[in-house]
Each structure stands twice: as C-alpha cells, then as structure tokens.
Amino acid sequence: MPALKTVIWVGWRRRDLRAFPEPVKDHMGYALYIAQRGGKHRDTKTLSGFGGAGIVEVVKDFRGDTLRAVYT
C-alpha cells in the first residue's frame, strides 16, 4: 500500500475541526483519510470558481446545521 499523503493544516483549522461534534469529526476525518489515499469520499464536491485549482469540500449535516471542511 502506498504511503499516505501528508495533511498540512493552515492556521487554526485543525482546532476548528476538533470543535465539531463527534459524529461530524468522524465523518470529516474519514473523508480526509480517503483523500490521503488518493480517493474522493462520496460526500465531497469540487468547488467551482477557483480556476480548476482542485479545491474540494466535504459537507455534513448535523442537527439542522451544515458543517464543511475544505481541502486541496
């Protein structure tokens, strides 16, 4: 199995992700793990308007709120 790609956190984003409710953290963490392996989680979508820069968003609804994580 190939090595996982490295996650480089920008600013306080890691802290922000850790503040999410547990089910959302698990979901986002798994989506990032799939990205590290070169895949794309089913709940991701490419953000438009960035000139094909490969910006990806993971979206999770939780108790009436929608939480997002963005990576490239």
N, C-alpha and C positions, 0 to 999 in steps of 0.2 A: 504494500500500500504506500502511495506517495506521502511525503511529509505534508502536514497541514500548513496552509498559508498563515502568515502572522497577522494578528489583529493589532492595528495601531490606533489607539484611542486619541481623539482630538479634544483638547480642553477637558471639560468636566463630564463628557458624555458617558464615561463608564460609571461614574457616580450617579448620573441621571438614570441610566438603565437599571442600576441596582435599587432605585427608589420605586420601580414599577411593582405592582402586585405580583406575588409568586407565580401564578399561572402565566402571566404575561412574560415574566423573566424567563421562565422555562421555554416558552414558545419562541421568543426572540433569540435566546441562547442557542436553541436547536437550529433555527434558521441561519444564524451566523456560522454554526458548525458546518452546515451543509455548504455554505459559501466558501468556507476554508478548504473544503474538499473539492471545490470547483463546480459545485452544483447550484441549483436555484430552488429554494423552498416554494411550495405551492401558493403560499400567501405573499409572495413578493411580486412587485411590478417595477418595470423600468420607469423612472421619472422622465417626463418629456420636458423640453425646453432647456436642456443642458448641452446641446450640440453633440449628442452621441457619446457623452463622456462616461457612460456606463454607471450612472447613479441609480441605485436600487433601493426601494423602500419596502420594509416589512410592516404590515398592518395587522393589528389585533384589536378586536372589540372586547371590552370588558365592562360589565355593569353600566352600560349606557355611555361609556367613554370609548374613544378610539385612540389607541396609542400607536406610535410609529417609531421605527428605527431606520436610519438611512446609512447606506454604506456604498463604497465604490471599490 
